[in-house]
Amino acid sequence: MTATPKNPSWFDISMDAWALAAVSNIVIAMRIGRLAQGGPAAAEEAVRMVSEKVTANMALGCDLMSGKLGSSPEAIVSASIAHYSKSVGANRKRLSGKLATSMPENGGEQE
């Protein structure tokens, strides 16, 4: 995501939202792959996914009510996108590392 200025334009906001949507889709695909594998790792990922979403939404709500996101619509939307971008980026990094280490050497093909 780009570093949006204090008074972002709607164009900057839309570019950040587009980037967040793109990275979110990558994370969703990686999580679906993790869940499709089944087992304890899938159950752990499902619990983590739900708890992260609840935590992120509650934190954003508290920031909104306390005025930490700003006072203009542009500032609030920009700060909201930045808020979610942090956790989405962290999940992409985490899942990318796990994906690389959990894949078999031969790509899953049986010999």
Backbone torsions as a table, in degrees:
resi	resn	phi	psi	omega
1	MET	NA	156.0	178.8
2	THR	-86.1	159.4	175.3
3	ALA	-85.9	104.9	-177.7
4	THR	-79.4	142.8	179.3
5	PRO	-68.3	172.6	-179.3
6	LYS	-57.7	-38.2	178.5
7	ASN	-114.2	78.6	-175.4
8	PRO	-71.2	149.9	174.4
9	SER	-85.5	163.0	178.6
10	TRP	-65.3	-28.0	175.9
11	PHE	-64.8	-47.2	177.4
12	ASP	-59.0	-42.7	179.9
13	ILE	-62.9	-42.8	-179.0
14	SER	-66.4	-35.2	177.2
15	MET	-67.4	-40.9	177.3
16	ASP	-65.7	-39.0	178.7
17	ALA	-66.2	-40.1	178.1
18	TRP	-62.6	-44.8	179.5
19	ALA	-63.1	-41.7	178.0
20	LEU	-62.3	-41.4	179.2
21	ALA	-63.8	-40.2	180.0
22	ALA	-64.3	-47.4	-179.5
23	VAL	-67.6	-36.9	178.2
24	SER	-60.4	-40.4	179.0
25	ASN	-64.9	-35.8	176.3
26	ILE	-64.4	-45.1	-179.7
27	VAL	-64.4	-41.0	178.3
28	ILE	-60.1	-44.9	179.7
29	ALA	-62.5	-42.1	179.0
30	MET	-66.2	-37.8	179.0
31	ARG	-69.1	-38.1	177.0
32	ILE	-61.6	-41.3	176.9
33	GLY	-61.2	-41.9	178.7
34	ARG	-64.5	-44.4	-179.7
35	LEU	-67.2	-34.9	-178.8
36	ALA	-68.0	-24.6	178.8
37	GLN	-69.6	-23.3	178.8
38	GLY	71.7	-174.1	177.4
39	GLY	82.7	-171.7	-177.7
40	PRO	-62.0	-34.7	179.6
41	ALA	-65.0	-36.9	178.5
42	ALA	-68.2	-42.1	178.5
43	ALA	-63.6	-41.3	177.9
44	GLU	-63.5	-40.8	179.2
45	GLU	-65.7	-39.5	179.7
46	ALA	-64.1	-44.7	178.3
47	VAL	-63.9	-43.6	-179.8
48	ARG	-62.3	-42.6	-178.5
49	MET	-59.7	-48.3	-177.9
50	VAL	-68.0	-44.3	-178.2
51	SER	-66.1	-36.2	177.0
52	GLU	-64.0	-40.8	-179.2
53	LYS	-65.9	-43.2	178.6
54	VAL	-63.6	-46.5	-179.9
55	THR	-61.6	-45.7	-178.9
56	ALA	-63.9	-41.8	179.7
57	ASN	-66.6	-40.3	178.9
58	MET	-66.9	-41.5	179.2
59	ALA	-63.6	-42.4	178.9
60	LEU	-64.7	-40.2	177.9
61	GLY	-62.0	-41.8	178.3
62	CYS	-65.0	-41.9	178.3
63	ASP	-64.3	-38.2	178.6
64	LEU	-64.8	-46.4	-178.3
65	MET	-67.6	-30.3	-178.7
66	SER	-86.2	-6.8	179.2
67	GLY	85.9	7.6	-178.7
68	LYS	-67.7	-19.9	-178.0
69	LEU	-84.4	-12.1	-178.7
70	GLY	114.5	-175.9	-177.4
71	SER	-118.0	-20.5	179.7
72	SER	-90.1	154.2	177.7
73	PRO	-57.2	-39.8	-179.8
74	GLU	-62.6	-44.0	-179.2
75	ALA	-65.5	-41.0	-178.7
76	ILE	-65.7	-45.7	-179.8
77	VAL	-65.9	-42.9	179.9
78	SER	-62.6	-44.6	179.1
79	ALA	-66.2	-34.6	177.5
80	SER	-65.6	-42.6	177.8
81	ILE	-63.9	-43.2	178.8
82	ALA	-62.3	-38.3	179.6
83	HIS	-59.8	-49.0	-178.7
84	TYR	-73.8	-29.9	-179.3
85	SER	-61.5	-34.0	179.7
86	LYS	-62.2	-49.8	-177.2
87	SER	-73.0	-34.5	178.0
88	VAL	-65.8	-43.1	178.0
89	GLY	-63.3	-40.8	178.6
90	ALA	-65.1	-39.1	178.3
91	ASN	-67.4	-38.0	178.0
92	ARG	-62.2	-44.7	179.7
93	LYS	-63.4	-45.7	-178.4
94	ARG	-64.1	-46.8	-177.9
95	LEU	-71.1	-31.7	177.3
96	SER	-63.8	-41.2	178.9
97	GLY	-66.6	-41.9	179.9
98	LYS	-68.9	-38.0	-178.9
99	LEU	-62.7	-43.6	-178.9
100	ALA	-65.6	-35.3	-178.1
101	THR	-85.6	-18.2	-177.0
102	SER	-94.8	-10.4	-179.9
103	MET	-80.5	137.2	177.0
104	PRO	-67.6	154.9	-179.0
105	GLU	-56.8	-39.3	-174.7
106	ASN	-92.1	16.2	177.7
107	GLY	73.4	15.8	177.8
108	GLY	90.7	-1.8	179.8
109	GLU	-75.1	140.5	177.9
110	GLN	-87.4	141.8	-177.8
111	GLU	-92.6	NA	NA
